[in-house]
């Protein structure tokens, strides 16, 4: 039976078009999904858009559009960006999908029937920007730290969810890693929060007259559902649940749920509490990544520094952007984006590194062996594969890429040490071994970078005289074996993989 791997991104709120932060999380999920497919596992990768709530309604009113018209446009923009960035998601869910809305209403009804949802009055600090209730301890100078606005005090009739009942169980499960939160600093943050703060029952509805843009409560048509409850359930409905029980049984619980640190708390409290109340297994792991700044500054429209991922890909290339975002930031920590760093890495690591290695080795094969792959010789890149797989499994793709570039540097040193141009004059047999070793190592490099740079992998396979579709049908164990290149087969030296950027 095939191993299974289910990975999710947060579904992105459609209050604005996608930016580099959205692209970072989605590329990271795509890299992990492609890696697990490469391992021969059955993978389901879910992303999508979160489309209800007061904020959407306000923005749609401001731009003179109906909410559905507005969310259709922005959701389509997200989908188009993921196509541009070669994202291999298996489903793109929208919370306005009728099947999702129907499933959400069924869950809410069941929770109401079980008395986990009850009618009451709720008074709390509420940030419209976050669409979240806040405690005083979360505020900085009385304001939401993310949106720099003072929360509203809301007191109104609402339906509440008995989140307080799950305090002890959540704390226990997080502490013992039954509900795993990574990196460790984020786990510690949640443990500390749950030990100091008492969870309160949370409002899960608003009066429909105030927020008509939402899913109606099935037991009270005068109320619409709190946007987070609606959004969370996408991780289940994205698998076709509850109708498609086969897919649900195959893939749930999710192996990894990726998200940024601003939504850690709600994903570590309300989301698992809802699942516990519904008697549904919790996801295996939440992995929390940091924020992106732009040249050291927070990204914002007012500063005019919001980076459009499509424009970035058009200027530098899709694989190039995927590489930079995967390599530049230690996954799980805050990162900074700068065009200067992107161009520096492009020239140093792509053009002068990988691109130059492939061009040099193929040119030598062309010159000394009439473009034919020399006789096979023994060799191994096992240590690189071992380290690479360890790093991918521990969700450190930036370190897995370092493993690959260490191998590229080794190849450069090997060329300088062996000096094939000298061997061509004195030792043709040793030259044959050197060139085969380099060509076969490049084949391994193409496999190693395939989750990150799929287009580049195909180009390298083609230049090595391999058919990408045939090569990728191999199991990972076959691909990792030394000697995949057939002696006597012709290489097809092509254009430079990464032309150098010039000022």
C-alpha positions as CSV (number, residue, x, y, z in Angstrom):
1,X,0.0,0.0,0.0
2,X,1.3,3.4,-1.0
3,X,2.3,5.9,1.7
4,X,0.1,9.0,1.8
5,X,0.9,12.6,2.3
6,X,-1.6,15.4,2.8
7,X,-0.4,19.0,2.9
8,X,-2.4,22.2,3.1
9,X,-1.6,25.9,2.8
10,X,-3.9,28.4,4.7
11,X,-6.7,29.4,2.3
12,X,-5.9,33.0,1.4
13,X,-8.2,35.8,2.3
14,X,-9.4,37.6,-0.8
15,X,-9.3,41.1,0.4
16,X,-6.4,41.9,-2.0
17,X,-4.5,40.3,-4.8
18,X,-1.7,37.7,-4.1
19,X,1.7,39.0,-3.1
20,X,5.1,37.5,-2.4
21,X,4.2,36.3,1.1
22,X,1.4,34.2,-0.3
23,X,3.7,32.8,-3.0
24,X,6.4,31.9,-0.4
25,X,4.0,29.6,1.6
26,X,2.5,28.1,-1.5
27,X,5.8,27.4,-3.2
28,X,7.0,25.8,0.1
29,X,3.9,23.5,0.1
30,X,4.5,22.7,-3.5
31,X,8.1,21.7,-3.0
32,X,7.1,19.4,-0.2
33,X,4.2,17.9,-2.2
34,X,6.6,17.3,-5.2
35,X,9.2,15.7,-2.9
36,X,6.7,13.3,-1.5
37,X,5.5,12.4,-5.0
38,X,9.1,11.9,-6.0
39,X,9.3,9.3,-3.2
40,X,6.4,7.4,-4.8
41,X,3.8,8.5,-2.2
42,X,0.2,9.3,-3.0
43,X,-0.1,13.0,-2.3
44,X,-2.9,15.5,-1.9
45,X,-2.0,19.1,-1.9
46,X,-4.7,21.7,-1.1
47,X,-4.8,25.4,-1.4
48,X,-7.6,27.9,-2.1
49,X,-9.3,31.1,-1.0
50,X,-11.3,32.3,2.0
51,X,-14.2,34.4,0.7
52,X,-16.7,35.4,3.4
53,X,-16.8,37.9,6.2
54,X,-17.3,41.5,7.2
55,X,-14.0,42.7,5.7
56,X,-14.9,41.3,2.2
57,X,-18.3,42.9,2.3
58,X,-16.8,46.3,3.3
59,X,-14.2,46.2,0.5
60,X,-16.7,45.1,-2.1
61,X,-19.1,47.9,-1.1
62,X,-16.2,50.4,-1.3
63,X,-15.3,49.4,-4.9
64,X,-18.9,49.3,-6.0
65,X,-19.2,45.5,-6.6
66,X,-21.3,42.7,-5.2
67,X,-19.3,40.5,-2.8
68,X,-19.6,37.4,-5.1
69,X,-18.4,39.4,-8.1
70,X,-15.5,40.8,-6.1
71,X,-14.4,37.4,-4.6
72,X,-14.7,35.8,-8.0
73,X,-12.1,38.2,-9.4
74,X,-9.6,37.9,-6.6
75,X,-9.9,34.1,-6.3
76,X,-9.3,33.9,-10.1
77,X,-6.1,36.0,-9.6
78,X,-4.8,33.6,-6.9
79,X,-5.5,30.6,-9.2
80,X,-3.7,32.3,-12.1
81,X,-0.7,33.1,-10.0
82,X,-0.4,29.5,-8.9
83,X,-0.5,28.4,-12.5
84,X,2.2,30.9,-13.4
85,X,4.4,29.6,-10.5
86,X,3.9,25.9,-11.6
87,X,2.1,25.0,-8.4
88,X,0.9,21.4,-8.5
89,X,-2.1,21.6,-6.1
90,X,-4.6,18.8,-6.4
91,X,-7.5,21.0,-5.5
92,X,-8.2,24.7,-5.3
93,X,-11.0,25.2,-2.8
94,X,-13.2,28.3,-2.5
95,X,-15.4,28.8,0.6
96,X,-18.2,30.0,-1.7
97,X,-18.3,26.6,-3.3
98,X,-21.8,25.2,-2.7
99,X,-20.6,21.8,-1.5
100,X,-18.3,23.5,1.0
101,X,-21.1,25.8,2.3
102,X,-23.5,22.8,2.6
103,X,-20.9,20.8,4.6
104,X,-20.2,23.7,6.9
105,X,-23.9,24.1,7.7
106,X,-24.1,20.4,8.5
107,X,-21.1,20.6,10.9
108,X,-22.5,23.6,12.7
109,X,-25.9,22.0,13.0
110,X,-24.3,18.9,14.6
111,X,-22.3,21.0,17.1
112,X,-25.5,22.9,17.9
113,X,-27.4,19.7,18.4
114,X,-24.6,18.4,20.8
115,X,-24.9,21.7,22.8
116,X,-21.4,22.8,21.8
117,X,-22.9,25.9,20.3
118,X,-25.4,27.9,22.3
119,X,-27.1,31.3,22.1
120,X,-25.8,34.0,24.3
121,X,-24.3,37.5,24.5
122,X,-20.7,38.2,23.6
123,X,-18.6,41.1,24.6
124,X,-15.0,41.3,23.5
125,X,-12.3,43.3,21.7
126,X,-12.6,42.6,17.9
127,X,-10.1,43.6,15.2
128,X,-11.9,43.9,11.9
129,X,-8.5,43.7,10.1
130,X,-7.8,40.2,11.5
131,X,-11.4,39.2,11.7
132,X,-10.4,37.9,15.2
133,X,-11.3,38.6,18.8
134,X,-8.3,39.8,20.8
135,X,-7.3,39.7,24.5
136,X,-5.8,42.8,26.1
137,X,-2.5,40.9,26.4
138,X,-2.3,40.6,22.6
139,X,-2.5,44.4,22.0
140,X,0.4,46.7,21.8
141,X,-0.4,50.2,23.1
142,X,-4.0,49.3,22.9
143,X,-3.8,48.4,19.2
144,X,-3.7,45.3,17.1
145,X,0.0,44.7,16.5
146,X,-0.6,43.6,12.9
147,X,-3.1,46.3,11.7
148,X,-2.2,49.2,14.1
149,X,-5.9,49.9,14.8
150,X,-7.7,49.8,18.1
151,X,-10.1,46.9,18.3
152,X,-13.8,47.5,18.6
153,X,-15.7,46.5,21.8
154,X,-18.5,44.3,20.6
155,X,-21.4,43.3,22.7
156,X,-24.3,41.7,20.9
157,X,-26.5,38.6,20.6
158,X,-24.5,35.8,19.2
159,X,-24.1,32.0,19.1
160,X,-21.0,30.9,21.1
161,X,-18.9,27.8,20.8
162,X,-17.8,26.1,24.1
163,X,-14.1,26.4,23.4
164,X,-13.4,26.7,27.2
165,X,-14.2,23.0,27.5
166,X,-11.1,22.0,25.5
167,X,-8.4,24.0,27.4
168,X,-6.8,21.1,29.3
169,X,-7.0,18.6,26.4
170,X,-5.4,21.1,24.0
171,X,-2.6,21.9,26.4
172,X,-2.0,18.2,27.0
173,X,-2.0,17.3,23.3
174,X,0.3,20.2,22.3
175,X,2.7,19.4,25.2
176,X,3.1,15.8,24.3
177,X,3.3,16.4,20.5
178,X,0.1,14.5,19.9
179,X,-0.9,17.7,18.1
180,X,2.5,18.8,16.9
181,X,3.4,22.4,16.4
182,X,6.8,23.3,14.7
183,X,9.2,24.9,15.0
184,X,9.7,24.3,18.8
185,X,9.6,28.0,19.6
186,X,6.0,28.2,18.3
187,X,5.0,25.1,20.3
188,X,6.5,26.8,23.4
189,X,4.6,30.0,22.6
190,X,1.3,28.1,22.6
191,X,2.1,26.1,25.7
192,X,2.9,29.3,27.5
193,X,-0.3,31.0,26.2
194,X,-2.6,28.1,27.3
195,X,-0.9,27.9,30.8
196,X,-1.4,31.6,31.4
197,X,-4.7,32.4,29.6
198,X,-8.0,30.7,30.1
199,X,-9.8,30.0,26.9
200,X,-13.2,31.6,26.7
201,X,-16.2,30.5,24.8
202,X,-16.0,32.3,21.4
203,X,-18.7,33.9,19.3
204,X,-19.2,32.0,16.1
205,X,-22.0,34.1,14.6
206,X,-23.0,37.7,13.7
207,X,-26.4,39.1,13.1
208,X,-27.2,38.7,9.4
209,X,-28.4,42.4,9.3
210,X,-24.8,43.4,10.1
211,X,-22.9,40.7,8.2
212,X,-25.0,39.3,5.4
213,X,-22.0,38.0,3.4
214,X,-21.6,34.7,5.2
215,X,-23.0,31.2,5.6
216,X,-26.4,31.3,7.3
217,X,-26.7,29.3,10.5
218,X,-29.0,26.4,9.7
219,X,-30.8,26.7,13.0
220,X,-31.2,30.5,12.9
221,X,-31.4,32.3,9.6
222,X,-30.9,35.7,11.3
223,X,-27.3,34.9,11.9
224,X,-24.3,34.2,9.7
225,X,-21.3,32.1,10.6
226,X,-18.0,33.5,11.9
227,X,-15.6,33.5,9.0
228,X,-12.9,31.4,10.8
229,X,-15.2,28.5,11.5
230,X,-16.2,28.5,7.8
231,X,-12.6,28.8,6.7
232,X,-11.1,26.0,8.9
233,X,-13.5,23.4,7.5
234,X,-12.0,23.8,4.0
235,X,-9.2,21.4,5.1
236,X,-11.9,18.7,5.3
237,X,-14.2,19.8,2.5
238,X,-11.2,20.2,0.2
239,X,-11.0,16.4,0.3
240,X,-14.7,16.1,-0.8
241,X,-15.8,15.4,2.8
242,X,-18.4,14.5,4.0
243,X,-19.7,13.2,0.7
244,X,-16.4,11.5,-0.5
245,X,-15.6,9.4,2.5
246,X,-13.0,7.4,0.5
247,X,-10.8,10.4,0.0
248,X,-11.3,11.5,3.6
249,X,-10.3,8.1,5.0
250,X,-7.4,8.0,2.6
251,X,-5.8,11.4,3.5
252,X,-7.1,12.7,6.8
253,X,-5.5,13.6,9.2
254,X,-3.4,16.1,7.3
255,X,0.3,15.4,7.6
256,X,1.4,19.1,7.5
257,X,-0.5,22.3,7.6
258,X,1.6,25.3,6.7
259,X,0.7,28.8,7.9
260,X,2.3,32.1,9.0
261,X,2.7,33.0,12.6
262,X,-0.1,35.5,12.7
263,X,-2.7,32.7,12.5
264,X,-1.0,30.3,14.8
265,X,-3.1,31.0,17.8
266,X,-6.5,30.5,16.2
267,X,-5.2,27.4,14.4
268,X,-4.0,26.0,17.7
269,X,-7.1,26.7,19.7
270,X,-10.4,27.1,17.8
271,X,-9.5,24.8,14.9
272,X,-8.6,21.7,17.0
273,X,-11.4,22.5,19.5
274,X,-13.9,22.3,16.7
275,X,-12.5,19.0,15.6
276,X,-12.5,17.6,19.1
277,X,-16.1,18.7,19.5
278,X,-17.0,17.0,16.2
279,X,-15.0,13.9,17.1
280,X,-12.7,14.2,14.2
281,X,-9.0,13.4,14.4
282,X,-6.6,16.3,14.7
283,X,-4.0,17.1,12.0
284,X,-0.6,15.6,12.7
285,X,1.5,18.8,12.4
286,X,1.2,22.6,12.1
287,X,4.3,24.1,10.7
288,X,4.6,27.9,11.2
289,X,6.7,30.1,9.0
290,X,7.7,33.7,9.6
291,X,6.8,37.0,8.0
292,X,8.4,38.5,4.9
293,X,9.8,42.0,4.9
294,X,10.9,43.9,1.8
295,X,14.3,45.4,2.0
296,X,13.9,45.3,5.8
297,X,10.5,47.1,5.8
298,X,7.1,45.6,6.4
299,X,5.3,45.0,3.2
300,X,2.4,47.5,2.7
301,X,0.4,49.2,-0.1
302,X,1.1,52.6,1.5
303,X,4.9,52.1,1.2
304,X,4.4,50.9,-2.4
305,X,6.7,47.8,-1.7
306,X,4.2,45.0,-2.3
307,X,6.0,42.5,-4.6
308,X,3.8,40.9,-7.3
309,X,5.0,37.3,-7.8
310,X,3.8,37.2,-11.5
311,X,5.9,40.3,-12.4
312,X,8.8,38.7,-10.5
313,X,8.5,35.4,-12.4
314,X,8.2,37.3,-15.7
315,X,11.4,39.2,-15.0
316,X,13.6,36.5,-13.5
317,X,11.9,33.2,-14.4
318,X,9.6,30.8,-12.6
319,X,12.2,28.4,-11.3
320,X,14.5,31.2,-10.4
321,X,11.9,32.7,-8.1
322,X,11.1,29.3,-6.7
323,X,14.8,28.7,-6.0
324,X,15.4,32.1,-4.3
325,X,12.4,31.9,-2.0
326,X,13.2,28.4,-1.0
327,X,16.9,29.0,-0.4
328,X,17.0,32.6,1.0
329,X,15.0,32.0,4.1
330,X,15.5,29.5,6.9
331,X,12.1,27.8,6.8
332,X,10.2,28.6,9.9
333,X,11.9,32.0,10.5
334,X,11.2,35.5,9.4
335,X,12.8,36.4,6.0
336,X,13.6,39.5,4.0
337,X,13.1,39.9,0.3
338,X,15.3,42.1,-1.8
339,X,15.9,42.4,-5.5
340,X,19.6,42.8,-4.8
341,X,19.8,39.5,-3.0
342,X,17.8,37.7,-5.6
343,X,20.1,39.0,-8.4
344,X,23.1,38.1,-6.3
345,X,22.0,34.5,-5.7
346,X,20.9,34.2,-9.4
347,X,24.3,35.1,-10.7
348,X,26.4,33.4,-8.0
349,X,24.4,30.2,-7.5
350,X,22.4,29.7,-10.7
351,X,24.4,31.3,-13.5
352,X,27.9,30.7,-12.2
353,X,27.0,27.6,-10.1
354,X,24.5,25.1,-11.6
355,X,24.3,26.7,-15.1
356,X,28.0,27.0,-15.5
357,X,28.7,23.4,-14.3
358,X,26.2,21.9,-16.8
359,X,27.6,24.0,-19.6
360,X,31.3,23.2,-18.8
361,X,30.7,19.4,-18.5
362,X,28.6,19.1,-21.6
363,X,31.1,21.2,-23.6
364,X,33.9,18.8,-22.5
365,X,31.9,15.8,-23.4
366,X,31.2,17.4,-26.8
367,X,34.9,18.2,-27.3
368,X,36.6,15.1,-26.0
369,X,34.0,12.4,-26.7
370,X,32.1,13.6,-29.8
371,X,29.0,14.4,-27.5
372,X,28.7,10.7,-26.6
373,X,28.5,9.6,-22.9
374,X,31.8,7.8,-22.0
375,X,32.1,4.3,-20.5
376,X,30.4,3.9,-17.1
377,X,32.5,4.1,-14.1
378,X,31.8,3.5,-10.4
379,X,30.8,6.4,-8.1
380,X,28.3,7.6,-5.5
381,X,26.4,10.6,-4.3
382,X,24.8,8.7,-1.5
383,X,25.9,11.0,1.3
384,X,24.3,14.0,-0.5
385,X,21.0,12.0,-0.9
386,X,21.0,11.0,2.8
387,X,21.5,14.5,4.1
388,X,19.0,15.9,1.5
389,X,16.3,13.5,2.5
390,X,16.8,14.1,6.2
391,X,16.5,17.8,5.7
392,X,13.4,17.5,3.5
393,X,11.7,15.2,6.1
394,X,12.4,17.7,8.9
395,X,10.9,20.5,6.8
396,X,14.2,22.3,6.1
397,X,14.1,22.7,2.3
398,X,16.6,25.6,2.5
399,X,19.1,23.1,4.0
400,X,18.3,20.4,1.4
401,X,19.2,23.0,-1.3
402,X,22.4,23.7,0.5
403,X,23.2,20.0,0.2
404,X,22.7,20.2,-3.6
405,X,24.9,23.3,-3.9
406,X,27.6,21.7,-1.8
407,X,27.6,18.9,-4.4
408,X,27.8,21.5,-7.2
409,X,30.8,23.1,-5.5
410,X,32.4,19.6,-5.1
411,X,32.0,19.1,-8.9
412,X,33.7,22.4,-9.6
413,X,36.6,21.5,-7.3
414,X,36.8,18.0,-8.9
415,X,37.1,19.6,-12.4
416,X,39.9,21.9,-11.2
417,X,41.7,19.1,-9.4
418,X,41.4,16.6,-12.3
419,X,42.0,19.2,-15.1
420,X,40.3,17.3,-17.9
421,X,42.1,19.6,-20.5
422,X,45.4,18.1,-19.3
423,X,44.1,14.5,-19.1
424,X,43.0,14.8,-22.7
425,X,46.7,15.0,-23.7
426,X,48.0,12.2,-21.4
427,X,45.3,9.9,-20.0
428,X,42.2,9.4,-22.1
429,X,41.0,6.5,-19.8
430,X,41.1,8.7,-16.7
431,X,39.4,11.5,-18.7
432,X,36.6,9.1,-19.6
433,X,36.1,8.3,-15.9
434,X,36.1,12.0,-14.9
435,X,33.6,13.0,-17.6
436,X,31.2,10.1,-16.8
437,X,31.4,10.9,-13.1
438,X,30.5,14.5,-13.7
439,X,27.7,13.8,-16.2
440,X,26.1,11.2,-13.9
441,X,26.4,13.5,-10.9
442,X,24.6,16.2,-12.9
443,X,21.8,13.6,-13.5
444,X,21.5,13.2,-9.8
445,X,21.5,17.0,-9.3
446,X,18.6,17.2,-11.7
447,X,16.7,14.8,-9.6
448,X,17.6,16.6,-6.4
449,X,16.4,20.0,-7.6
450,X,13.2,18.6,-9.2
451,X,10.8,19.6,-6.3
452,X,12.2,23.1,-6.4
453,X,12.9,23.8,-10.1
454,X,10.9,21.3,-12.2
455,X,11.4,23.2,-15.5
456,X,15.2,23.2,-15.0
457,X,15.2,19.5,-14.2
458,X,13.5,18.8,-17.6
459,X,16.0,20.9,-19.4
460,X,19.0,19.1,-17.8
461,X,17.5,15.7,-18.6
462,X,17.1,16.7,-22.2
463,X,20.7,18.0,-22.4
464,X,21.8,14.7,-21.0
465,X,20.0,12.9,-23.8
466,X,17.2,11.7,-21.5
467,X,13.5,12.0,-22.0
468,X,12.1,13.8,-19.0
469,X,8.8,11.9,-19.0
470,X,10.7,8.5,-19.1
471,X,13.3,9.5,-16.5
472,X,10.6,10.7,-14.1
473,X,8.7,7.4,-14.3
474,X,11.6,5.8,-12.3
475,X,11.2,5.1,-8.7
476,X,13.3,7.3,-6.4
477,X,15.4,4.2,-5.5
478,X,16.1,3.6,-9.2
479,X,16.9,7.3,-9.7
480,X,19.3,7.3,-6.8
481,X,21.3,4.3,-8.1
482,X,24.6,5.2,-9.7
483,X,25.0,4.6,-13.4
484,X,21.7,5.9,-14.9
485,X,23.4,7.4,-17.9
486,X,23.9,4.9,-20.8
487,X,27.4,4.9,-22.4
488,X,27.5,5.8,-26.0
489,X,24.2,7.8,-25.9
490,X,24.4,11.4,-27.3
491,X,24.1,14.4,-25.2
492,X,22.3,17.5,-26.6
493,X,24.1,20.6,-25.3
494,X,21.6,23.4,-25.3
495,X,21.3,27.1,-24.5
496,X,22.6,28.4,-21.1
497,X,20.2,27.4,-18.3
498,X,20.7,30.8,-16.6
499,X,22.1,33.6,-18.7
500,X,23.9,36.0,-16.4
501,X,22.1,39.1,-15.3
502,X,23.8,42.3,-16.3
503,X,23.2,45.9,-15.0
